[in-house]
Amino acid sequence: GEAREADTGLALKLLETLQGIEQSFWFRFYKQCPDLVTKAQFLVATASIVRAVSGEAAPLRAVVVAHPKVSTLVGQIASRAFVIPNHGNILVTWHNGRLDRYNRTFWRAARRAASRLCDDLQVRLVSALRRATAPVQLAGGKTKPQLQIK
């Protein structure tokens, strides 16, 4: 009932998205794009969609398998963008490599930000802990800690 209708709705939305990719100017001419960053961003987005719906462990695989049009279109997009002569299908290898590169970049940026802001972060943390553990004045003159750290 409802689950089947939801899957059909998802399949139709997926089909619409995939058709938009396949019919886009970008998909037809991305290989000629001289801007490597933009080209990589387009391919990462395309690879992410393809991997989300194809392959044994893909989260949306059941939706694709149940709708042959979607399955065919995913195969066409993957083949056109990620099958290289003399190398075969490079989708998973390329996508994993790109994601690893992005993860390393984010990790370096986070470490750099943490090292630059370390002193400020420590001061703020200590101040917040002191405020949280400061005793609260109760009726009758007694005090009670706001937060007890065990």
MDAnalysis code that builds the backbone (N, CA, C; Angstrom):
import MDAnalysis as mda
import numpy as np

u = mda.Universe.empty(450, n_residues=150, atom_resindex=np.repeat(np.arange(150), 3), trajectory=True)
u.add_TopologyAttr("name", ["N", "CA", "C"] * 150)
u.add_TopologyAttr("resid", np.arange(1, 151))
u.add_TopologyAttr("resname", ["GLY", "GLU", "ALA", "ARG", "GLU", "ALA", "ASP", "THR", "GLY", "LEU", "ALA", "LEU", "LYS", "LEU", "LEU", "GLU", "THR", "LEU", "GLN", "GLY", "ILE", "GLU", "GLN", "SER", "PHE", "TRP", "PHE", "ARG", "PHE", "TYR", "LYS", "GLN", "CYS", "PRO", "ASP", "LEU", "VAL", "THR", "LYS", "ALA", "GLN", "PHE", "LEU", "VAL", "ALA", "THR", "ALA", "SER", "ILE", "VAL", "ARG", "ALA", "VAL", "SER", "GLY", "GLU", "ALA", "ALA", "PRO", "LEU", "ARG", "ALA", "VAL", "VAL", "VAL", "ALA", "HIS", "PRO", "LYS", "VAL", "SER", "THR", "LEU", "VAL", "GLY", "GLN", "ILE", "ALA", "SER", "ARG", "ALA", "PHE", "VAL", "ILE", "PRO", "ASN", "HIS", "GLY", "ASN", "ILE", "LEU", "VAL", "THR", "TRP", "HIS", "ASN", "GLY", "ARG", "LEU", "ASP", "ARG", "TYR", "ASN", "ARG", "THR", "PHE", "TRP", "ARG", "ALA", "ALA", "ARG", "ARG", "ALA", "ALA", "SER", "ARG", "LEU", "CYS", "ASP", "ASP", "LEU", "GLN", "VAL", "ARG", "LEU", "VAL", "SER", "ALA", "LEU", "ARG", "ARG", "ALA", "THR", "ALA", "PRO", "VAL", "GLN", "LEU", "ALA", "GLY", "GLY", "LYS", "THR", "LYS", "PRO", "GLN", "LEU", "GLN", "ILE", "LYS"])
u.atoms.positions = np.array([
    [0.774, -1.173, 0.000],
    [0.000, 0.000, 0.000],
    [0.831, 1.258, 0.000],
    [0.979, 1.839, 1.184],
    [1.654, 3.127, 1.314],
    [3.134, 3.038, 0.964],
    [3.795, 1.955, 1.375],
    [5.222, 1.798, 1.080],
    [5.456, 1.690, -0.422],
    [4.580, 0.970, -1.101],
    [4.716, 0.818, -2.548],
    [4.504, 2.155, -3.253],
    [3.534, 2.942, -2.783],
    [3.286, 4.266, -3.354],
    [4.481, 5.191, -3.112],
    [5.057, 5.102, -1.920],
    [6.234, 5.923, -1.607],
    [7.395, 5.543, -2.509],
    [7.609, 4.225, -2.723],
    [8.673, 3.771, -3.614],
    [8.438, 4.245, -5.036],
    [7.192, 4.214, -5.487],
    [6.871, 4.671, -6.837],
    [7.124, 6.166, -6.955],
    [6.729, 6.928, -5.943],
    [6.992, 8.365, -5.941],
    [8.480, 8.667, -5.948],
    [9.233, 7.919, -5.167],
    [10.681, 8.083, -5.124],
    [11.300, 7.712, -6.465],
    [10.820, 6.632, -7.063],
    [11.332, 6.210, -8.369],
    [11.065, 7.274, -9.427],
    [9.891, 7.874, -9.396],
    [9.567, 8.917, -10.374],
    [10.450, 10.150, -10.168],
    [10.681, 10.526, -8.914],
    [11.557, 11.668, -8.620],
    [12.987, 11.355, -9.045],
    [13.420, 10.138, -8.790],
    [14.752, 9.711, -9.193],
    [14.878, 9.719, -10.719],
    [13.874, 9.224, -11.391],
    [13.872, 9.212, -12.859],
    [13.957, 10.644, -13.392],
    [13.200, 11.543, -12.792],
    [13.228, 12.954, -13.197],
    [14.621, 13.551, -12.998],
    [15.242, 13.258, -11.861],
    [16.588, 13.771, -11.565],
    [17.607, 13.217, -12.550],
    [17.549, 11.909, -12.791],
    [18.493, 11.278, -13.718],
    [18.305, 11.782, -15.143],
    [17.065, 11.981, -15.557],
    [16.806, 12.523, -16.893],
    [17.352, 13.946, -16.993],
    [17.215, 14.704, -15.921],
    [17.770, 16.056, -15.900],
    [19.278, 16.044, -16.061],
    [19.936, 15.098, -15.409],
    [21.392, 14.977, -15.542],
    [21.746, 14.589, -16.972],
    [21.093, 13.552, -17.466],
    [21.446, 13.041, -18.791],
    [21.179, 14.062, -19.898],
    [20.146, 14.860, -19.754],
    [19.785, 15.821, -20.792],
    [20.476, 17.174, -20.627],
    [21.218, 17.327, -19.554],
    [21.849, 18.618, -19.290],
    [23.001, 18.891, -20.249],
    [23.220, 20.161, -20.465],
    [24.362, 20.605, -21.260],
    [25.651, 20.064, -20.659],
    [25.725, 20.146, -19.322],
    [26.923, 19.704, -18.612],
    [27.262, 18.259, -18.923],
    [26.267, 17.393, -18.889],
    [26.551, 15.974, -19.083],
    [27.060, 15.698, -20.495],
    [26.587, 16.455, -21.450],
    [27.023, 16.243, -22.829],
    [28.411, 16.791, -23.089],
    [28.812, 17.831, -22.363],
    [30.064, 18.511, -22.703],
    [31.053, 18.654, -21.547],
    [30.856, 17.924, -20.442],
    [31.742, 18.107, -19.292],
    [33.193, 17.773, -19.618],
    [33.423, 16.873, -20.551],
    [34.805, 16.485, -20.884],
    [35.585, 17.643, -21.494],
    [34.908, 18.576, -22.116],
    [35.572, 19.724, -22.719],
    [35.763, 20.884, -21.744],
    [35.250, 20.771, -20.546],
    [35.343, 21.856, -19.573],
    [36.797, 22.044, -19.131],
    [37.347, 23.248, -19.301],
    [38.739, 23.477, -18.888],
    [38.892, 23.673, -17.378],
    [37.798, 23.947, -16.657],
    [37.838, 24.174, -15.216],
    [37.764, 22.825, -14.497],
    [38.907, 22.331, -14.061],
    [38.975, 20.997, -13.457],
    [38.215, 20.898, -12.139],
    [38.161, 21.977, -11.374],
    [37.433, 21.952, -10.101],
    [35.939, 21.779, -10.360],
    [35.417, 22.551, -11.285],
    [33.996, 22.467, -11.616],
    [33.668, 21.101, -12.208],
    [34.530, 20.614, -13.060],
    [34.321, 19.296, -13.666],
    [34.297, 18.212, -12.585],
    [35.223, 18.295, -11.647],
    [35.279, 17.312, -10.561],
    [34.030, 17.389, -9.694],
    [33.554, 18.595, -9.410],
    [32.342, 18.745, -8.597],
    [31.140, 18.117, -9.297],
    [31.028, 18.326, -10.584],
    [29.938, 17.728, -11.355],
    [30.030, 16.204, -11.313],
    [31.223, 15.677, -11.509],
    [31.392, 14.220, -11.511],
    [31.178, 13.616, -10.130],
    [31.567, 14.311, -9.072],
    [31.320, 13.814, -7.712],
    [29.821, 13.730, -7.461],
    [29.090, 14.760, -7.851],
    [27.638, 14.749, -7.664],
    [27.010, 13.612, -8.460],
    [27.432, 13.452, -9.697],
    [26.892, 12.386, -10.542],
    [27.244, 11.015, -9.970],
    [28.489, 10.832, -9.578],
    [28.925, 9.552, -9.008],
    [28.178, 9.246, -7.712],
    [27.926, 10.260, -6.904],
    [27.206, 10.060, -5.644],
    [25.789, 9.563, -5.896],
    [25.138, 10.138, -6.881],
    [23.780, 9.693, -7.222],
    [23.806, 8.266, -7.749],
    [24.714, 7.989, -8.657],
    [24.790, 6.641, -9.245],
    [25.084, 5.602, -8.165],
    [26.018, 5.905, -7.283],
    [26.361, 4.940, -6.228],
    [25.243, 4.761, -5.216],
    [24.428, 5.789, -5.012],
    [23.316, 5.684, -4.062],
    [22.222, 4.751, -4.565],
    [22.185, 4.525, -5.882],
    [21.102, 3.722, -6.447],
    [21.563, 2.431, -7.119],
    [22.855, 2.257, -7.288],
    [23.311, 1.035, -7.963],
    [24.357, 0.321, -7.121],
    [24.523, -0.938, -7.346],
    [25.451, -1.740, -6.558],
    [24.714, -2.476, -5.458],
    [25.305, -3.523, -4.990],
    [24.663, -4.397, -3.995],
    [24.302, -3.681, -2.697],
    [25.151, -2.780, -2.230],
    [24.924, -2.129, -0.932],
    [24.275, -0.755, -1.053],
    [23.834, -0.376, -2.241],
    [23.254, 0.960, -2.448],
    [21.962, 1.128, -1.660],
    [21.825, 2.248, -0.955],
    [20.635, 2.458, -0.130],
    [19.317, 2.487, -0.913],
    [19.356, 2.924, -2.155],
    [18.129, 3.022, -2.951],
    [18.048, 1.950, -4.035],
    [18.819, 0.892, -3.893],
    [18.876, -0.166, -4.902],
    [17.504, -0.798, -5.148],
    [16.729, -1.037, -4.105],
    [15.421, -1.686, -4.249],
    [14.489, -0.856, -5.132],
    [14.572, 0.445, -5.017],
    [13.734, 1.322, -5.836],
    [14.123, 1.196, -7.308],
    [15.410, 1.150, -7.559],
    [15.900, 1.067, -8.940],
    [15.567, -0.281, -9.558],
    [15.767, -1.353, -8.829],
    [15.505, -2.701, -9.341],
    [14.030, -2.854, -9.714],
    [13.151, -2.231, -8.958],
    [11.714, -2.360, -9.203],
    [11.217, -1.492, -10.366],
    [12.074, -0.620, -10.877],
    [11.676, 0.284, -11.963],
    [12.721, 0.240, -13.074],
    [12.496, -0.570, -14.094],
    [13.481, -0.776, -15.164],
    [13.950, 0.506, -15.864],
    [13.069, 1.495, -16.027],
    [13.479, 2.750, -16.681],
    [14.594, 3.429, -15.890],
    [14.423, 3.444, -14.574],
    [15.423, 4.067, -13.707],
    [16.728, 3.283, -13.787],
    [16.632, 1.981, -13.716],
    [17.806, 1.113, -13.774],
    [18.586, 1.315, -15.073],
    [17.868, 1.378, -16.179],
    [18.506, 1.573, -17.482],
    [19.203, 2.926, -17.545],
    [18.540, 3.955, -17.069],
    [19.102, 5.301, -17.109],
    [20.342, 5.421, -16.224],
    [20.303, 4.805, -15.056],
    [21.476, 4.811, -14.170],
    [22.656, 4.148, -14.877],
    [22.398, 3.018, -15.521],
    [23.459, 2.324, -16.251],
    [24.037, 3.166, -17.372],
    [23.175, 3.882, -18.093],
    [23.639, 4.733, -19.193],
    [24.507, 5.878, -18.673],
    [24.064, 6.505, -17.594],
    [24.835, 7.616, -17.023],
    [26.184, 7.126, -16.507],
    [26.170, 6.024, -15.775],
    [27.418, 5.477, -15.237],
    [28.370, 5.095, -16.359],
    [27.835, 4.485, -17.380],
    [28.666, 4.051, -18.499],
    [29.268, 5.242, -19.238],
    [28.457, 6.234, -19.466],
    [28.921, 7.392, -20.229],
    [29.954, 8.219, -19.463],
    [29.794, 8.326, -18.157],
    [30.689, 9.177, -17.376],
    [31.875, 8.437, -16.774],
    [31.718, 7.132, -16.512],
    [32.742, 6.453, -15.719],
    [33.309, 5.176, -16.332],
    [33.013, 4.915, -17.587],
    [33.648, 3.790, -18.266],
    [34.662, 4.378, -19.233],
    [35.924, 4.036, -19.001],
    [37.034, 4.580, -19.774],
    [37.639, 3.459, -20.628],
    [37.861, 3.731, -21.919],
    [38.482, 2.702, -22.769],
    [39.805, 2.217, -22.162],
    [40.030, 0.958, -22.225],
    [41.222, 0.283, -21.698],
    [41.304, 0.249, -20.170],
    [40.322, 0.823, -19.484],
    [40.313, 0.812, -18.017],
    [39.010, 0.280, -17.451],
    [37.958, 0.300, -18.228],
    [36.668, -0.194, -17.767],
    [35.955, 0.808, -16.882],
    [35.112, 0.293, -15.991],
    [34.312, 1.133, -15.115],
    [35.162, 1.590, -13.930],
    [35.390, 2.887, -13.838],
    [36.240, 3.461, -12.790],
    [35.431, 4.195, -11.721],
    [34.114, 4.069, -11.770],
    [33.234, 4.826, -10.873],
    [33.640, 4.702, -9.408],
    [33.676, 3.503, -8.888],
    [33.936, 3.298, -7.458],
    [35.346, 3.760, -7.091],
    [36.321, 3.393, -7.887],
    [37.705, 3.775, -7.605],
    [37.876, 5.287, -7.626],
    [37.344, 5.933, -8.655],
    [37.476, 7.384, -8.777],
    [36.729, 8.091, -7.651],
    [35.501, 7.677, -7.395],
    [34.677, 8.320, -6.370],
    [35.310, 8.160, -4.984],
    [35.775, 6.952, -4.659],
    [36.441, 6.739, -3.362],
    [37.683, 7.615, -3.234],
    [38.456, 7.706, -4.299],
    [39.650, 8.550, -4.286],
    [39.315, 10.012, -4.062],
    [38.274, 10.485, -4.721],
    [37.866, 11.883, -4.573],
    [37.350, 12.140, -3.159],
    [36.540, 11.231, -2.619],
    [36.031, 11.402, -1.256],
    [37.165, 11.367, -0.236],
    [38.157, 10.495, -0.453],
    [39.321, 10.465, 0.438],
    [40.066, 11.805, 0.399],
    [40.194, 12.345, -0.787],
    [40.873, 13.641, -0.926],
    [40.102, 14.728, -0.181],
    [38.783, 14.767, -0.336],
    [37.972, 15.757, 0.371],
    [38.076, 15.564, 1.881],
    [38.046, 14.310, 2.342],
    [38.159, 14.035, 3.779],
    [39.489, 14.530, 4.331],
    [40.569, 14.291, 3.600],
    [41.889, 14.772, 4.045],
    [41.914, 16.301, 4.106],
    [41.311, 16.944, 3.123],
    [41.263, 18.403, 3.093],
    [40.480, 18.937, 4.285],
    [39.315, 18.343, 4.561],
    [38.512, 18.780, 5.710],
    [39.252, 18.530, 7.022],
    [39.932, 17.407, 7.130],
    [40.673, 17.080, 8.351],
    [41.793, 18.099, 8.588],
    [42.539, 18.445, 7.529],
    [43.607, 19.439, 7.671],
    [43.036, 20.793, 8.089],
    [41.918, 21.177, 7.483],
    [41.292, 22.461, 7.821],
    [40.808, 22.461, 9.267],
    [40.242, 21.368, 9.719],
    [39.763, 21.276, 11.105],
    [40.931, 21.336, 12.089],
    [42.011, 20.628, 11.779],
    [43.196, 20.666, 12.658],
    [43.780, 22.072, 12.724],
    [43.872, 22.729, 11.570],
    [44.417, 24.086, 11.524],
    [43.533, 25.042, 12.332],
    [42.226, 24.933, 12.167],
    [41.299, 25.797, 12.916],
    [41.405, 25.525, 14.408],
    [41.479, 24.261, 14.784],
    [41.585, 23.912, 16.208],
    [42.888, 24.442, 16.795],
    [43.997, 24.337, 16.062],
    [45.273, 24.811, 16.602],
    [45.279, 26.333, 16.721],
    [44.666, 27.034, 15.777],
    [44.618, 28.493, 15.834],
    [43.694, 28.994, 16.942],
    [42.635, 28.250, 17.204],
    [41.633, 28.699, 18.160],
    [41.718, 27.970, 19.496],
    [42.732, 27.160, 19.692],
    [42.851, 26.310, 20.878],
    [42.760, 27.112, 22.173],
    [43.541, 28.163, 22.283],
    [43.544, 28.941, 23.531],
    [42.168, 29.529, 23.808],
    [41.552, 30.122, 22.801],
    [40.228, 30.717, 22.958],
    [39.196, 29.653, 23.333],
    [39.271, 28.486, 22.689],
    [38.332, 27.412, 22.998],
    [38.499, 26.921, 24.432],
    [39.746, 26.807, 24.891],
    [39.990, 26.362, 26.270],
    [39.442, 27.365, 27.278],
    [39.649, 28.649, 27.025],
    [39.148, 29.685, 27.930],
    [37.628, 29.626, 27.999],
    [36.985, 29.488, 26.847],
    [35.518, 29.428, 26.814],
    [34.996, 28.173, 27.511],
    [35.672, 27.044, 27.310],
    [35.250, 25.799, 27.947],
    [35.370, 25.900, 29.462],
    [36.499, 26.409, 29.948],
    [36.692, 26.551, 31.395],
    [35.655, 27.514, 31.970],
    [35.403, 28.611, 31.282],
    [34.402, 29.582, 31.759],
    [33.015, 28.947, 31.814],
    [32.672, 28.192, 30.801],
    [31.358, 27.536, 30.771],
    [31.246, 26.512, 31.897],
    [32.306, 25.755, 32.136],
    [32.293, 24.773, 33.223],
    [32.178, 25.458, 34.583],
    [32.882, 26.570, 34.763],
    [32.799, 27.291, 36.040],
    [31.392, 27.825, 36.273],
    [30.786, 28.376, 35.221],
    [29.411, 28.876, 35.366],
    [28.457, 27.732, 35.679],
    [28.641, 26.601, 35.026],
    [27.736, 25.465, 35.208],
    [27.895, 24.822, 36.581],
    [29.075, 24.906, 37.159],
    [29.306, 24.266, 38.454],
    [29.217, 25.249, 39.621],
    [28.964, 26.524, 39.338],
    [28.844, 27.520, 40.412],
    [27.592, 27.208, 41.238],
    [27.692, 27.318, 42.539],
    [26.530, 27.017, 43.389],
    [25.390, 28.016, 43.167],
    [24.189, 27.518, 43.323],
    [22.980, 28.330, 43.201],
    [22.457, 28.608, 44.606],
    [22.073, 29.854, 44.845],
    [21.547, 30.239, 46.156],
    [20.100, 29.767, 46.262],
    [19.808, 28.938, 47.284],
    [18.452, 28.452, 47.527],
    [17.796, 29.282, 48.617],
    [16.481, 29.140, 48.738],
    [15.767, 29.824, 49.822],
    [16.321, 29.337, 51.160],
    [16.468, 30.191, 52.082],
    [16.981, 29.817, 53.394],
    [18.481, 29.944, 53.480],
    [19.135, 30.490, 52.470],
    [20.569, 30.725, 52.527],
    [21.443, 29.557, 52.140],
    [20.859, 28.402, 51.846],
    [21.666, 27.253, 51.452],
    [22.068, 27.381, 49.984],
    [23.163, 26.706, 49.631],
    [23.606, 26.693, 48.233],
    [23.589, 25.264, 47.719],
    [23.380, 25.147, 46.420],
    [23.351, 23.838, 45.768],
    [24.084, 23.975, 44.427],
    [24.971, 23.027, 44.102],
    [25.663, 23.119, 42.802],
    [24.664, 22.964, 41.644],
    [24.845, 23.769, 40.578],
    [23.994, 23.633, 39.388],
    [24.255, 22.298, 38.686],
    [25.495, 21.962, 38.645],
    [25.925, 20.766, 37.910],
    [26.938, 20.045, 38.759],
    [26.769, 18.773, 38.899],
    [27.729, 17.980, 39.647],
    [28.484, 17.101, 38.672],
    [29.786, 17.221, 38.668],
    [30.622, 16.410, 37.799],
    [31.145, 15.250, 38.616],
    [30.894, 14.045, 38.110],
    [31.332, 12.844, 38.840],
    [32.588, 12.296, 38.246],
])
